[in-house]
Amino acid sequence: MSTHSANTAARFRESRIRAGLSVRELAKAASEAAGRPIYPKTIHRIERGELVTGVPHMATVAAVAQALGVEITDLLGPEVLNPC
């Protein structure tokens, strides 16, 4: 896992815990925000940094951010949004 993936994974997990949600609860809330299914397995993979690209799909990030009441930048961090 790259440093970027590890940082992103940690931000997702910390934000979920801070919100007091289980993985299943976050997946349900994110699904409602997205208007499409986001499965608990997806949340687990994000939190463990197990995504092939290292960064989740932006639509998923946006739905999770909305469900958590945070900004997308809070989840992805500056190293992903400004890689230079």
Secondary structure in CASP SS format (residue, H / E / C, confidence):
PFRMAT SS
TARGET T0000
AUTHOR 0000-0000-0000
METHOD secondary structure of the structure
MODEL  1
M C 1.00
S C 1.00
T H 1.00
H H 1.00
S H 1.00
A H 1.00
N H 1.00
T H 1.00
A H 1.00
A H 1.00
R H 1.00
F H 1.00
R H 1.00
E H 1.00
S H 1.00
R H 1.00
I H 1.00
R H 1.00
A H 1.00
G C 1.00
L C 1.00
S C 1.00
V H 1.00
R H 1.00
E H 1.00
L H 1.00
A H 1.00
K H 1.00
A H 1.00
A H 1.00
S H 1.00
E H 1.00
A H 1.00
A H 1.00
G C 1.00
R C 1.00
P C 1.00
I C 1.00
Y C 1.00
P H 1.00
K H 1.00
T H 1.00
I H 1.00
H H 1.00
R H 1.00
I H 1.00
E H 1.00
R C 1.00
G C 1.00
E C 1.00
L C 1.00
V C 1.00
T C 1.00
G C 1.00
V C 1.00
P C 1.00
H C 1.00
M H 1.00
A H 1.00
T H 1.00
V H 1.00
A H 1.00
A H 1.00
V H 1.00
A H 1.00
Q H 1.00
A H 1.00
L H 1.00
G C 1.00
V C 1.00
E C 1.00
I H 1.00
T H 1.00
D H 1.00
L H 1.00
L H 1.00
G C 1.00
P H 1.00
E H 1.00
V H 1.00
L H 1.00
N C 1.00
P C 1.00
C C 1.00
END
